[in-house]
Amino acid sequence: MVKKLLVIAGLLGAAVYVAKKVKDANDERALWHEATTSPDLR
């Protein structure tokens, strides 16, 4: 039973880590896009 809980906790931790990395990458890409595009002055 304890082994199962440790495996589940490990998988959950890995999923949270991957989700955070993906979110950080998306935020970085959005920031670069905003910084490198010309402003719309209409």
N, C-alpha and C positions, 0 to 999 in steps of 0.2 A: 504494500500500500504506500509506503513512504517513497519507494522508487518511482511509482507512478506520479506522485505529487511533485517530486523533483524534476521528472521529465517534463511534466506540464508546465512547471514554473520556468524551466529552461527555455521551452518553446515560446512561452509567453514573453519572456525577456528578449529573446531573439526577434520576435515579431515587433515589439515596441522599438527596439534598436533600429531595425530596418525601416520602420515607418518614420522614425525621427530623421534618419539619413535622407530618405526620399523627400520629406517636407523641407529639410534644410537645402537640398539641392534645388528644389523648385523655387524656394524663396531667393536663393542666390541668382538663379537664372532670371527671375522677374526683376530683381534689382539691377542686374547688368543690362537688361533690356530697357528699363526705364532710364538708366544713366547714359546709354549710347544712342537712343533715338532722339531725333530732333523734336522739339515741342510743337504742338499743333496750335498755331497762333491765329486761328480763324475767328 
